[in-house]
Amino acid sequence: MLLHPASAGHGLNLQAGGHHAVWFTLPWSLEMWKQSHGRLIRHGQQSPYVMSHVLSAGPLDERVLAALHRTLAVEGELLDALLG
């Protein structure tokens, strides 16, 4: 199944139908990225989840992935500071 994260990030329950996610392009939006992964990582998932990224040669895709990881880390730090 080929999905766009803006349309597949909400309302789909795919945990019974797959456990591999391959990103051919990355969104700048951490919310889209997390929501799309959340369709597969759910209660009832029987298989280990595998996420892969197909990055183009050159720095742009690497910068987008690094920005997503930085934003995810900052979000985690903020939640830790607020909750604990």
Jmol script that loads the backbone (N, CA, C; Angstrom):
load data "model"
ATOM      1  N   MET A   1       0.847  -1.163   0.000  1.00  0.00           N
ATOM      2  CA  MET A   1       0.000   0.000   0.000  1.00  0.00           C
ATOM      3  C   MET A   1       0.899   1.234   0.000  1.00  0.00           C
ATOM      4  N   LEU A   2       0.592   2.169  -0.838  1.00  0.00           N
ATOM      5  CA  LEU A   2       1.324   3.424  -0.907  1.00  0.00           C
ATOM      6  C   LEU A   2       0.436   4.512  -0.306  1.00  0.00           C
ATOM      7  N   LEU A   3       0.951   5.216   0.683  1.00  0.00           N
ATOM      8  CA  LEU A   3       0.160   6.209   1.409  1.00  0.00           C
ATOM      9  C   LEU A   3       0.908   7.524   1.511  1.00  0.00           C
ATOM     10  N   HIS A   4       0.174   8.593   1.588  1.00  0.00           N
ATOM     11  CA  HIS A   4       0.749   9.896   1.881  1.00  0.00           C
ATOM     12  C   HIS A   4       0.505  10.175   3.364  1.00  0.00           C
ATOM     13  N   PRO A   5       1.512  10.652   4.112  1.00  0.00           N
ATOM     14  CA  PRO A   5       1.331  10.834   5.551  1.00  0.00           C
ATOM     15  C   PRO A   5       0.232  11.821   5.930  1.00  0.00           C
ATOM     16  N   ALA A   6      -0.068  12.779   5.071  1.00  0.00           N
ATOM     17  CA  ALA A   6      -1.128  13.734   5.397  1.00  0.00           C
ATOM     18  C   ALA A   6      -2.501  13.068   5.376  1.00  0.00           C
ATOM     19  N   SER A   7      -2.667  12.051   4.557  1.00  0.00           N
ATOM     20  CA  SER A   7      -3.970  11.396   4.483  1.00  0.00           C
ATOM     21  C   SER A   7      -4.007  10.091   5.257  1.00  0.00           C
ATOM     22  N   ALA A   8      -2.869   9.462   5.501  1.00  0.00           N
ATOM     23  CA  ALA A   8      -2.850   8.163   6.171  1.00  0.00           C
ATOM     24  C   ALA A   8      -2.572   8.272   7.662  1.00  0.00           C
ATOM     25  N   GLY A   9      -2.261   9.443   8.138  1.00  0.00           N
ATOM     26  CA  GLY A   9      -1.901   9.603   9.538  1.00  0.00           C
ATOM     27  C   GLY A   9      -3.063   9.564  10.496  1.00  0.00           C
ATOM     28  N   HIS A  10      -4.266   9.684  10.003  1.00  0.00           N
ATOM     29  CA  HIS A  10      -5.438   9.734  10.884  1.00  0.00           C
ATOM     30  C   HIS A  10      -6.495   8.763  10.393  1.00  0.00           C
ATOM     31  N   GLY A  11      -7.072   8.021  11.321  1.00  0.00           N
ATOM     32  CA  GLY A  11      -8.239   7.213  11.005  1.00  0.00           C
ATOM     33  C   GLY A  11      -7.982   5.826  10.475  1.00  0.00           C
ATOM     34  N   LEU A  12      -6.735   5.440  10.227  1.00  0.00           N
ATOM     35  CA  LEU A  12      -6.452   4.094   9.733  1.00  0.00           C
ATOM     36  C   LEU A  12      -5.894   3.225  10.847  1.00  0.00           C
ATOM     37  N   ASN A  13      -6.327   1.985  10.878  1.00  0.00           N
ATOM     38  CA  ASN A  13      -5.776   0.996  11.786  1.00  0.00           C
ATOM     39  C   ASN A  13      -5.153  -0.092  10.934  1.00  0.00           C
ATOM     40  N   LEU A  14      -3.848  -0.072  10.817  1.00  0.00           N
ATOM     41  CA  LEU A  14      -3.146  -0.986   9.924  1.00  0.00           C
ATOM     42  C   LEU A  14      -2.366  -2.057  10.672  1.00  0.00           C
ATOM     43  N   GLN A  15      -2.525  -2.145  11.997  1.00  0.00           N
ATOM     44  CA  GLN A  15      -1.710  -3.071  12.758  1.00  0.00           C
ATOM     45  C   GLN A  15      -1.933  -4.526  12.366  1.00  0.00           C
ATOM     46  N   ALA A  16      -3.092  -4.866  11.812  1.00  0.00           N
ATOM     47  CA  ALA A  16      -3.356  -6.247  11.402  1.00  0.00           C
ATOM     48  C   ALA A  16      -2.908  -6.502   9.965  1.00  0.00           C
ATOM     49  N   GLY A  17      -2.500  -5.466   9.260  1.00  0.00           N
ATOM     50  CA  GLY A  17      -2.177  -5.645   7.856  1.00  0.00           C
ATOM     51  C   GLY A  17      -0.741  -5.384   7.473  1.00  0.00           C
ATOM     52  N   GLY A  18       0.102  -5.007   8.404  1.00  0.00           N
ATOM     53  CA  GLY A  18       1.477  -4.751   8.025  1.00  0.00           C
ATOM     54  C   GLY A  18       2.316  -4.323   9.202  1.00  0.00           C
ATOM     55  N   HIS A  19       3.627  -4.396   9.017  1.00  0.00           N
ATOM     56  CA  HIS A  19       4.533  -3.949  10.068  1.00  0.00           C
ATOM     57  C   HIS A  19       5.817  -3.343   9.494  1.00  0.00           C
ATOM     58  N   HIS A  20       5.821  -3.073   8.202  1.00  0.00           N
ATOM     59  CA  HIS A  20       6.956  -2.416   7.562  1.00  0.00           C
ATOM     60  C   HIS A  20       6.509  -1.051   7.042  1.00  0.00           C
ATOM     61  N   ALA A  21       7.281  -0.027   7.350  1.00  0.00           N
ATOM     62  CA  ALA A  21       7.028   1.305   6.803  1.00  0.00           C
ATOM     63  C   ALA A  21       8.289   1.746   6.063  1.00  0.00           C
ATOM     64  N   VAL A  22       8.122   2.138   4.824  1.00  0.00           N
ATOM     65  CA  VAL A  22       9.242   2.628   4.019  1.00  0.00           C
ATOM     66  C   VAL A  22       8.906   4.047   3.583  1.00  0.00           C
ATOM     67  N   TRP A  23       9.720   4.982   3.993  1.00  0.00           N
ATOM     68  CA  TRP A  23       9.528   6.387   3.629  1.00  0.00           C
ATOM     69  C   TRP A  23      10.363   6.682   2.389  1.00  0.00           C
ATOM     70  N   PHE A  24       9.683   7.081   1.318  1.00  0.00           N
ATOM     71  CA  PHE A  24      10.373   7.484   0.095  1.00  0.00           C
ATOM     72  C   PHE A  24      10.636   8.982   0.081  1.00  0.00           C
ATOM     73  N   THR A  25       9.910   9.695   0.892  1.00  0.00           N
ATOM     74  CA  THR A  25      10.149  11.114   1.108  1.00  0.00           C
ATOM     75  C   THR A  25       9.712  11.414   2.535  1.00  0.00           C
ATOM     76  N   LEU A  26      10.316  12.382   3.148  1.00  0.00           N
ATOM     77  CA  LEU A  26      10.036  12.676   4.546  1.00  0.00           C
ATOM     78  C   LEU A  26       9.286  13.991   4.679  1.00  0.00           C
ATOM     79  N   PRO A  27       8.294  14.025   5.561  1.00  0.00           N
ATOM     80  CA  PRO A  27       7.640  15.307   5.832  1.00  0.00           C
ATOM     81  C   PRO A  27       8.470  16.108   6.828  1.00  0.00           C
ATOM     82  N   TRP A  28       8.379  17.413   6.778  1.00  0.00           N
ATOM     83  CA  TRP A  28       9.029  18.243   7.788  1.00  0.00           C
ATOM     84  C   TRP A  28       8.243  18.188   9.095  1.00  0.00           C
ATOM     85  N   SER A  29       7.006  17.763   9.030  1.00  0.00           N
ATOM     86  CA  SER A  29       6.116  17.766  10.194  1.00  0.00           C
ATOM     87  C   SER A  29       6.334  16.524  11.057  1.00  0.00           C
ATOM     88  N   LEU A  30       6.749  16.739  12.297  1.00  0.00           N
ATOM     89  CA  LEU A  30       6.901  15.619  13.234  1.00  0.00           C
ATOM     90  C   LEU A  30       5.556  14.967  13.504  1.00  0.00           C
ATOM     91  N   GLU A  31       4.482  15.766  13.572  1.00  0.00           N
ATOM     92  CA  GLU A  31       3.150  15.203  13.821  1.00  0.00           C
ATOM     93  C   GLU A  31       2.759  14.211  12.718  1.00  0.00           C
ATOM     94  N   MET A  32       2.967  14.576  11.454  1.00  0.00           N
ATOM     95  CA  MET A  32       2.646  13.653  10.351  1.00  0.00           C
ATOM     96  C   MET A  32       3.466  12.377  10.444  1.00  0.00           C
ATOM     97  N   TRP A  33       4.733  12.531  10.757  1.00  0.00           N
ATOM     98  CA  TRP A  33       5.639  11.393  10.860  1.00  0.00           C
ATOM     99  C   TRP A  33       5.185  10.442  11.967  1.00  0.00           C
ATOM    100  N   LYS A  34       4.914  11.009  13.159  1.00  0.00           N
ATOM    101  CA  LYS A  34       4.496  10.188  14.297  1.00  0.00           C
ATOM    102  C   LYS A  34       3.123   9.564  14.077  1.00  0.00           C
ATOM    103  N   GLN A  35       2.190  10.321  13.543  1.00  0.00           N
ATOM    104  CA  GLN A  35       0.844   9.791  13.311  1.00  0.00           C
ATOM    105  C   GLN A  35       0.864   8.652  12.297  1.00  0.00           C
ATOM    106  N   SER A  36       1.669   8.780  11.265  1.00  0.00           N
ATOM    107  CA  SER A  36       1.755   7.723  10.257  1.00  0.00           C
ATOM    108  C   SER A  36       2.323   6.441  10.857  1.00  0.00           C
ATOM    109  N   HIS A  37       3.340   6.572  11.702  1.00  0.00           N
ATOM    110  CA  HIS A  37       3.886   5.389  12.360  1.00  0.00           C
ATOM    111  C   HIS A  37       2.886   4.804  13.351  1.00  0.00           C
ATOM    112  N   GLY A  38       2.093   5.662  13.944  1.00  0.00           N
ATOM    113  CA  GLY A  38       1.105   5.205  14.912  1.00  0.00           C
ATOM    114  C   GLY A  38       0.021   4.321  14.320  1.00  0.00           C
ATOM    115  N   ARG A  39      -0.142   4.361  13.017  1.00  0.00           N
ATOM    116  CA  ARG A  39      -1.125   3.483  12.369  1.00  0.00           C
ATOM    117  C   ARG A  39      -0.688   2.029  12.432  1.00  0.00           C
ATOM    118  N   LEU A  40       0.620   1.781  12.499  1.00  0.00           N
ATOM    119  CA  LEU A  40       1.147   0.413  12.545  1.00  0.00           C
ATOM    120  C   LEU A  40       1.533  -0.018  13.957  1.00  0.00           C
ATOM    121  N   ILE A  41       1.982   0.924  14.758  1.00  0.00           N
ATOM    122  CA  ILE A  41       2.401   0.604  16.126  1.00  0.00           C
ATOM    123  C   ILE A  41       1.188   0.775  17.031  1.00  0.00           C
ATOM    124  N   ARG A  42       0.413  -0.282  17.181  1.00  0.00           N
ATOM    125  CA  ARG A  42      -0.819  -0.229  17.961  1.00  0.00           C
ATOM    126  C   ARG A  42      -0.993  -1.514  18.736  1.00  0.00           C
ATOM    127  N   HIS A  43      -1.878  -1.469  19.705  1.00  0.00           N
ATOM    128  CA  HIS A  43      -2.250  -2.679  20.432  1.00  0.00           C
ATOM    129  C   HIS A  43      -2.783  -3.700  19.431  1.00  0.00           C
ATOM    130  N   GLY A  44      -2.299  -4.911  19.505  1.00  0.00           N
ATOM    131  CA  GLY A  44      -2.727  -5.941  18.572  1.00  0.00           C
ATOM    132  C   GLY A  44      -1.703  -6.232  17.488  1.00  0.00           C
ATOM    133  N   GLN A  45      -0.672  -5.398  17.396  1.00  0.00           N
ATOM    134  CA  GLN A  45       0.375  -5.644  16.401  1.00  0.00           C
ATOM    135  C   GLN A  45       1.121  -6.916  16.804  1.00  0.00           C
ATOM    136  N   GLN A  46       1.155  -7.898  15.920  1.00  0.00           N
ATOM    137  CA  GLN A  46       1.755  -9.196  16.213  1.00  0.00           C
ATOM    138  C   GLN A  46       3.227  -9.279  15.808  1.00  0.00           C
ATOM    139  N   SER A  47       3.669  -8.438  14.912  1.00  0.00           N
ATOM    140  CA  SER A  47       5.024  -8.528  14.367  1.00  0.00           C
ATOM    141  C   SER A  47       5.856  -7.328  14.783  1.00  0.00           C
ATOM    142  N   PRO A  48       7.187  -7.486  14.799  1.00  0.00           N
ATOM    143  CA  PRO A  48       8.030  -6.325  15.108  1.00  0.00           C
ATOM    144  C   PRO A  48       7.913  -5.266  14.011  1.00  0.00           C
ATOM    145  N   TYR A  49       7.889  -4.036  14.426  1.00  0.00           N
ATOM    146  CA  TYR A  49       7.731  -2.905  13.507  1.00  0.00           C
ATOM    147  C   TYR A  49       9.080  -2.550  12.896  1.00  0.00           C
ATOM    148  N   VAL A  50       9.104  -2.378  11.586  1.00  0.00           N
ATOM    149  CA  VAL A  50      10.322  -2.026  10.863  1.00  0.00           C
ATOM    150  C   VAL A  50      10.084  -0.724  10.110  1.00  0.00           C
ATOM    151  N   MET A  51      10.929   0.280  10.372  1.00  0.00           N
ATOM    152  CA  MET A  51      10.826   1.555   9.677  1.00  0.00           C
ATOM    153  C   MET A  51      12.097   1.769   8.868  1.00  0.00           C
ATOM    154  N   SER A  52      11.947   2.058   7.588  1.00  0.00           N
ATOM    155  CA  SER A  52      13.087   2.308   6.706  1.00  0.00           C
ATOM    156  C   SER A  52      12.907   3.644   6.016  1.00  0.00           C
ATOM    157  N   HIS A  53      14.024   4.275   5.701  1.00  0.00           N
ATOM    158  CA  HIS A  53      14.014   5.537   4.974  1.00  0.00           C
ATOM    159  C   HIS A  53      14.860   5.390   3.720  1.00  0.00           C
ATOM    160  N   VAL A  54      14.307   5.747   2.583  1.00  0.00           N
ATOM    161  CA  VAL A  54      15.061   5.791   1.338  1.00  0.00           C
ATOM    162  C   VAL A  54      15.468   7.248   1.147  1.00  0.00           C
ATOM    163  N   LEU A  55      16.748   7.516   1.349  1.00  0.00           N
ATOM    164  CA  LEU A  55      17.241   8.891   1.280  1.00  0.00           C
ATOM    165  C   LEU A  55      17.950   9.113  -0.046  1.00  0.00           C
ATOM    166  N   SER A  56      17.736  10.270  -0.615  1.00  0.00           N
ATOM    167  CA  SER A  56      18.416  10.611  -1.865  1.00  0.00           C
ATOM    168  C   SER A  56      19.854  11.024  -1.565  1.00  0.00           C
ATOM    169  N   ALA A  57      20.681  10.931  -2.572  1.00  0.00           N
ATOM    170  CA  ALA A  57      22.064  11.378  -2.420  1.00  0.00           C
ATOM    171  C   ALA A  57      22.066  12.886  -2.196  1.00  0.00           C
ATOM    172  N   GLY A  58      22.887  13.329  -1.311  1.00  0.00           N
ATOM    173  CA  GLY A  58      22.937  14.752  -1.007  1.00  0.00           C
ATOM    174  C   GLY A  58      22.392  15.018   0.382  1.00  0.00           C
ATOM    175  N   PRO A  59      22.548  16.232   0.832  1.00  0.00           N
ATOM    176  CA  PRO A  59      22.264  16.531   2.230  1.00  0.00           C
ATOM    177  C   PRO A  59      20.798  16.794   2.583  1.00  0.00           C
ATOM    178  N   LEU A  60      19.925  17.048   1.615  1.00  0.00           N
ATOM    179  CA  LEU A  60      18.581  17.504   1.972  1.00  0.00           C
ATOM    180  C   LEU A  60      17.798  16.465   2.771  1.00  0.00           C
ATOM    181  N   ASP A  61      17.690  15.238   2.282  1.00  0.00           N
ATOM    182  CA  ASP A  61      16.945  14.215   3.013  1.00  0.00           C
ATOM    183  C   ASP A  61      17.567  13.948   4.384  1.00  0.00           C
ATOM    184  N   GLU A  62      18.886  13.963   4.456  1.00  0.00           N
ATOM    185  CA  GLU A  62      19.559  13.753   5.732  1.00  0.00           C
ATOM    186  C   GLU A  62      19.232  14.879   6.710  1.00  0.00           C
ATOM    187  N   ARG A  63      19.135  16.099   6.206  1.00  0.00           N
ATOM    188  CA  ARG A  63      18.786  17.240   7.064  1.00  0.00           C
ATOM    189  C   ARG A  63      17.359  17.136   7.574  1.00  0.00           C
ATOM    190  N   VAL A  64      16.445  16.693   6.720  1.00  0.00           N
ATOM    191  CA  VAL A  64      15.047  16.543   7.141  1.00  0.00           C
ATOM    192  C   VAL A  64      14.947  15.472   8.227  1.00  0.00           C
ATOM    193  N   LEU A  65      15.592  14.334   8.030  1.00  0.00           N
ATOM    194  CA  LEU A  65      15.555  13.260   9.026  1.00  0.00           C
ATOM    195  C   LEU A  65      16.193  13.715  10.335  1.00  0.00           C
ATOM    196  N   ALA A  66      17.305  14.420  10.252  1.00  0.00           N
ATOM    197  CA  ALA A  66      17.951  14.935  11.461  1.00  0.00           C
ATOM    198  C   ALA A  66      17.048  15.935  12.178  1.00  0.00           C
ATOM    199  N   ALA A  67      16.352  16.776  11.424  1.00  0.00           N
ATOM    200  CA  ALA A  67      15.432  17.745  12.032  1.00  0.00           C
ATOM    201  C   ALA A  67      14.281  17.028  12.739  1.00  0.00           C
ATOM    202  N   LEU A  68      13.755  15.973  12.133  1.00  0.00           N
ATOM    203  CA  LEU A  68      12.689  15.194  12.774  1.00  0.00           C
ATOM    204  C   LEU A  68      13.184  14.583  14.084  1.00  0.00           C
ATOM    205  N   HIS A  69      14.383  14.018  14.068  1.00  0.00           N
ATOM    206  CA  HIS A  69      14.930  13.408  15.282  1.00  0.00           C
ATOM    207  C   HIS A  69      15.208  14.455  16.358  1.00  0.00           C
ATOM    208  N   ARG A  70      15.708  15.633  15.965  1.00  0.00           N
ATOM    209  CA  ARG A  70      15.945  16.707  16.942  1.00  0.00           C
ATOM    210  C   ARG A  70      14.633  17.162  17.563  1.00  0.00           C
ATOM    211  N   THR A  71      13.619  17.356  16.727  1.00  0.00           N
ATOM    212  CA  THR A  71      12.326  17.807  17.226  1.00  0.00           C
ATOM    213  C   THR A  71      11.725  16.768  18.162  1.00  0.00           C
ATOM    214  N   LEU A  72      11.876  15.497  17.837  1.00  0.00           N
ATOM    215  CA  LEU A  72      11.384  14.418  18.689  1.00  0.00           C
ATOM    216  C   LEU A  72      12.112  14.429  20.035  1.00  0.00           C
ATOM    217  N   ALA A  73      13.412  14.654  20.024  1.00  0.00           N
ATOM    218  CA  ALA A  73      14.182  14.708  21.267  1.00  0.00           C
ATOM    219  C   ALA A  73      13.758  15.900  22.126  1.00  0.00           C
ATOM    220  N   VAL A  74      13.576  17.058  21.502  1.00  0.00           N
ATOM    221  CA  VAL A  74      13.146  18.249  22.251  1.00  0.00           C
ATOM    222  C   VAL A  74      11.749  18.028  22.830  1.00  0.00           C
ATOM    223  N   GLU A  75      10.879  17.412  22.051  1.00  0.00           N
ATOM    224  CA  GLU A  75       9.530  17.102  22.551  1.00  0.00           C
ATOM    225  C   GLU A  75       9.622  16.190  23.766  1.00  0.00           C
ATOM    226  N   GLY A  76      10.475  15.182  23.716  1.00  0.00           N
ATOM    227  CA  GLY A  76      10.646  14.266  24.847  1.00  0.00           C
ATOM    228  C   GLY A  76      11.176  14.987  26.084  1.00  0.00           C
ATOM    229  N   GLU A  77      12.145  15.875  25.879  1.00  0.00           N
ATOM    230  CA  GLU A  77      12.687  16.640  26.996  1.00  0.00           C
ATOM    231  C   GLU A  77      11.636  17.550  27.624  1.00  0.00           C
ATOM    232  N   LEU A  78      10.830  18.162  26.780  1.00  0.00           N
ATOM    233  CA  LEU A  78       9.764  19.027  27.284  1.00  0.00           C
ATOM    234  C   LEU A  78       8.744  18.240  28.092  1.00  0.00           C
ATOM    235  N   LEU A  79       8.341  17.099  27.578  1.00  0.00           N
ATOM    236  CA  LEU A  79       7.378  16.260  28.308  1.00  0.00           C
ATOM    237  C   LEU A  79       7.964  15.769  29.622  1.00  0.00           C
ATOM    238  N   ASP A  80       9.240  15.388  29.612  1.00  0.00           N
ATOM    239  CA  ASP A  80       9.889  14.966  30.862  1.00  0.00           C
ATOM    240  C   ASP A  80       9.899  16.088  31.881  1.00  0.00           C
ATOM    241  N   ALA A  81      10.194  17.314  31.426  1.00  0.00           N
ATOM    242  CA  ALA A  81      10.237  18.462  32.340  1.00  0.00           C
ATOM    243  C   ALA A  81       8.845  18.776  32.896  1.00  0.00           C
ATOM    244  N   LEU A  82       7.820  18.608  32.071  1.00  0.00           N
ATOM    245  CA  LEU A  82       6.460  18.904  32.524  1.00  0.00           C
ATOM    246  C   LEU A  82       5.895  17.835  33.421  1.00  0.00           C
ATOM    247  N   LEU A  83       6.228  16.582  33.141  1.00  0.00           N
ATOM    248  CA  LEU A  83       5.593  15.470  33.857  1.00  0.00           C
ATOM    249  C   LEU A  83       6.434  14.906  35.002  1.00  0.00           C
ATOM    250  N   GLY A  84       7.693  15.258  35.017  1.00  0.00           N
ATOM    251  CA  GLY A  84       8.394  14.568  36.055  1.00  0.00           C
ATOM    252  C   GLY A  84       9.575  15.147  36.613  1.00  0.00           C
TER     253      GLY A  84
END
end "model"
wireframe off; spacefill off
backbone 0.3
color backbone group
